[in-house]
Amino acid sequence: MMANKLRKALDRDEWEITIVDKHRTHYYQPGFLFIPFGIYNKQDVVKPKADFIPPGVKMVFSEVDKVEAEENKVRLADGSVLLYDYLILATGTETRPDETPGLVDKLWRKEIFDFYTVEGAVELQKFFKQWEGGKLVLAITELPYKCPVAPIEFVCLADAYFTEKGIRDKVDITFVTPLAGAFTKPIATKMLSELLAEKNIKVVPDFYLEKVDNEKKTIVSYDEQEIPFDVLTIVPMNMGNSVIERSGLGDDMNYVPTDKHTLRSEKYENIFVLGDAANLPTSKAGSVAHFAADILFENLMSAIEGRPLMAKFDGHANCYIETGFGKGALIDFNYDTEPLPGTFPLPGVGPFGLLKNTKINHYGKVMFRWMYWHILLRGKELPIDPLMTMAGKKMIK
């Protein structure tokens, strides 16, 4: 995404752009959610990275050993070194199931699954095809985690899936979270909690998961609450990439301290941080990275040209929430404004409804996959402002 934007703007005779990535395959991660329910399969979320690299950009497929920021060097796993004038860190966040005692044990990917990896999602699809019912528990281990609405979407899709299979009356669905409710913000929490209640999905709030007991098939909190399961779907602990730790660039969760408005490293003026790698006080969601990319691009160009960094990111996040049965909800918010009801993107017209459960919102979610492959990754402009607007939103007192 950034390489496509920058290659169009920078003189090829003066600027060399290099991408370093250890993976040759690119995954459409929002699609992992749909795999357990047979809506997507693995081939629907996979494309070669080379398909999206513009001419004039050098691609290096290698693991990074560490960044030596004081010397403007990136040291690769094979010992070779890349020098840089400016560095963009887009190392993301990764699931760490090994951080929770008992999670990666004898029941792992047999009766305990994750859907934040394509491997976990595929194994869960196989399990659900033959499962005849019981206690399905979705548990969030700790904040932050990728795509805060995905666990809500999962239990909603599970409700629809087992209803369509004719065994919903045999499936007890429980949503377990360390939050005080279904979401982080009060207005959205009220709407989403009511939605889950309508679907007969039990919500267990304020549950701080300590460990998983494989023998008793329970999850256990720090205050010794226990919840039994027949199948557990887990949102594992998330941490920044280990290269950030090796490089001494991160906090205790391996996220890079970053100016939340300029997206520049708080420590190094020639390092910018995009997406989940940053310690921004907003959602670790794809939409945040997409909106932030426009701001980062403006500020990086300003830095290159010796101008002040005037573009300010506001933490804009826009999340479609798949709710099952061909419907969906939508939330739009930023650092300072919580999700509010209304219409998006046009006031009074929409066509999408904020904090409403509608069919058109579902189509927005489905349409996004095409936009992702054909517009976003190729650095093309979206017809949506990267900064949040209050247009169409209704204030609630």
N, C-alpha and C positions, 0 to 999 in steps of 0.2 A: 504494500500500500504506500509506504513512505518512499520507497525506491522509485515507484512509478511517478509520484508527484515531483520528486526532486530531479529525476532525470530530465523531465520536461523543462525545468526551470534553470538548471545549472549548465554552464558552458562545458561541453565535452572535452574541449582542449585544456581546460583549467581544472576540472574536477573529476576525480575518479570515485565512483560509488561502488562499494563492495558490500554484499550481504554474506554473513557467515551463519550457517545453520547446519546442525548435525543431521536433520531429517530431510529426506528427499520428497516425502509425501506430505501434502497439506490436507488437514481434516477440517471439515465444516462442523465445528464442535457443537453448535446449537442443535444439530441433527442427531447427536447421540441420544438425546431424550426420546426420540421417536423409535429408535431401534428395538427396545424391549417389547414394544407393542406391535411390531411387524409393520409399522407405517413406513419406515425406511429400513433398508438393509445397509450393510457396510459399504457396498459399492456406490450408494447414493451420497456418501459424505466424504469421498476420497478423490483427490486429483493430484497429479504430479506438480510439485512446486515450480518446475521449469516452465510450465504453461503460463505463469504469471510474471516472469522476469522480463522486463523490457530490454530491448537492444541497448547496448552501451552500459549495462550493469554487470559487474563481475559477480559470479556466484561461487562461493567456496563452501563445499559440503564437508564440514569438520566440526568436531566438538571443541569448544573453547576451554582451555585450561584455566586462564584467568585474564582479567583486565588489569594492566599496570597503569593506572590512571595518572600517576605522577610523571610517567614517561611517555604518555600518549601511545601506549602499545596494547595490542591484543595478542596474547600468546595462545597459539593453538595446541591441541593435544599432541600433534606430531613434533612439537618443538619450534615450528616456524612462527614468525612474528609478522603481524600487520601493524603498520604505523597509521595514525589518523590525525587529522586536524580537528574533526568533530566526530563524536560518537553518539549514536542513538541506541539506547538499551531497550530492547523489546523482548526481554527474556521470559515474560509471563509469570504465571503462578502454576504450581503443580500439586497434584494430590499426593498426600503422604499417609497412606493407610497404616504404614509401619509405626507411626507415632502413637497409635492408640492400642494399648495392651489388649491382646486377644482378638484383634480384628483380622489380621492375616494369620489365620490358624487353620484348623482342620475343616472348618465350614466355609472357608473363603472360596467364593465362586462355585459353591455347591448349594448353600442355603444363605450365604451372605454375599451380597453383590454391590458393586458400584456401577453407576452409569455415566460417570465423568470420563471414562476411557472407552475407546471403541471396543476393546477386548471385553471389558466388563459388561457393556451394553449388549454385545452379541451373546455372551453366556446367559444373561438374564432373559433374553428373548427365547433361548432354548428351554430354559427352566419354566417360564410362564406357559409355553405351549403345552406342557404336560401336567402342570400344577392343577390340582383339583380343589384348592381352597384351604383356608386357615387364617392365621394371623399374619398380615402383611404390615410391617413397621418400616416407615421411612424416618431415619434419624440423621440429624445434622450434628456433627461433632463439635465444631467450633467456628467462630467467625474470624476473618472474612473467608468467603469461598466464592468460586466462580459462579456468576449468574444467580443472584439471590432469589429469583422467582422460579428457577428450575425445579426445586423440590416440590413447590406447590403445583407446578404443571405435572410433575410425575404422579402425584396422588390423584389428581383430577383425571389424567389419562388412564390410570389404573382403574378408577371407578367406571369409566366408559368401557374399557376393554373387557372387564369381567362382567359388566352388564350385558354387553353384546355376546359374550360367550355363554350367558345364561346361568352364571354361578355367582353373581354378585352377592346373593343372600348367604353364600358360604364363605365370603371373604370379608374379614374385619380389617379395615384400613385405619392406621394410626399415624399421625404426623407429629414427630417429636422434635422440638427445637429449643435451643438455649435462649431464644428471644422470649419476650413477654407475650407475643402473639404470633400470627402467621407471617407478619412482615415487620420491617424496622420502623415504619412511619405510621402514626395512629389512624389517619383517614383510610389509607390503603388497607391497614390491618383489619379495620372494621368490615370493609367490603369483602375482603378475602376470607375472613373468619366466617362470615355469614354464608358465603359460597360453599365453603367446606362443610359447614353444618347442614346445608341443604342436601349435600351429597352423602351425608351420614359418614363423614370422615372425622374421627376424633382428633383433637389437637391437644397435645401435652406440652405446655410452655415451661420455660425456666428449668429445663432439664440439661444439666451440664454433664455430658457423657464422660465417664472416667475409663470404662473398660467394657469388653464384651466377654460374657461367660459362655464358652462353647458347649460346656457340659449341660448347663441348665437352659441354654438357648435364651438368654436374657441380655439386655443392655443394662448397665449399672451406672448410676450417677454418682457424683462426689458426695452427695448427702444420702447415699445408699438406697435411693429409690430403684426399683427393678421393673422392667417392662419385658414380658415374654414375647417371643416371636416364633413363627414357623419359617418365615423368610424375612430377612433383614436387607433393606436397601439403604446403603450408607452414603452420606456426603462426608468424605474423609477430611481430615485437617488439610488445609492448603498452606503452602509456604512458597516463597520466591525461589527461583532457580538456584541451585547450589553454586553455580559460577559466581553469583553475587556474593555469597559467603566467602568463597575462596579468594575473591578479589578485594575483600574488606570494604565493599561498597554499600552494604545493607544494614538494616536494623536487626533485631533479634528474630524476626520472621523472614529474613532475607529479602525484604522489600527496600527499594532505594529511596532514601529521603529526598523528596522532590518538591520544588515550589509548586503549590497546587494551582497557580494561575499561569505561570510562564512555562511550566513543564521542564524547567531546567534543573539539573542536579543542584542540591543545596550546597554541595562542596566543590564541584568542578564546573567552571563556566563553559567548558566545551563539551559537556556531556548533557544530553537531553534524554528523557525517559518517557516511553509511550506504553499505555495500557496497564495490564495487571502487574507489571514489574515495579510500578511506582507505589509509594505509600499514601496515595491520595485518599482523602476522606469521602469517597464515593464508591459506587458499586464496582466490583470487578466484573464488568460486563462488556461484551463486544461493542455495544453501541457507544460506550464511554470511550473506547479506543478509537472508534471511527470518528467521533466528534472531536476528540482531542488531537487527532492527526492534523486537522486543518489548522488548529492553533499552533501546534508544534512546528508545522511547516512555515507559517508566517514568522514565528520567532526565530527559527533557525536561519531563515533567509535574512532576517534583521541582524542576527549575530554575525553572519558571514559578511554583510555589508557594513558592519560597524555602527549600526543604529540601535537605539534602545529597544528593548523587548516590549512592545505595546499591546500585543494580542493577549487577552486574558481568558483562560478557560474557566468556566463556571461549574464544572462537574456534571454537565448535562448527561442524563441517562434516559433512554427510551426503550421500554421493554414490553414486548407482546407476551401475554400470558395465555398459553393454550389451556383451555378449561374442559375439553372433551365434548363429544357429540357435535363437532363442527362449529364450536363457538370459542371465543377468546376475549380476553380483557386487555387493556393497554394502560400503562403508567408512563408519565413523563415528568421528570423532576431534576433538581440540581443540588448544589451544595446547600442552598438557603431555602429552597421551596420544596415542600413535600408533594407527593402525587396528589392532584386535585381532580375532581370531576370536570367534565366539559367535552369539547370536541377537538380533534387534531387531524391535520395540521391547520385547517381553516376554521376560524370562529363561526359557530353556528351551522357550518356546512359539513365539516369533518373531512372525509367520510367516516373517520374512525372515532369511536367513543372512548373517552377517558374514564376509567373505573366503571366501565359498563361491560356486561357479558353479551357479546353480539357475534353474529356470523361474519360481518365485514372485518372485525378484528382478527378472526381466525384466518381469513384470506390474506390479511396483512402479514401474519406469521408465515404462512405457506409461501407467499410471494418473496419473502426476504431471502430465501435460499438462492433464487435466481439473481437477485440484486447483489448478493454477496459474491458469487462467482464472476459475474459479468460487469459489475460497476465498482464495488468497494475495493476488491483486491487489485483492480487495474488502475486505481487512483483517480477514477472519474468522479465528478461532482454529484452529490446527492441533492435532490430538490428540497432539502431540509437544512435550516440554519444550524450550524454546530452549537450555537448558544441557545439556551432555553428561552422561550417567549411566554408571556402570560396570556397571549391572545388565545381566546377560546376556553380559558380556564375559569372556573367558578370558585370564588373565595368562600370558604366556610368558616364562620365565626364560632 
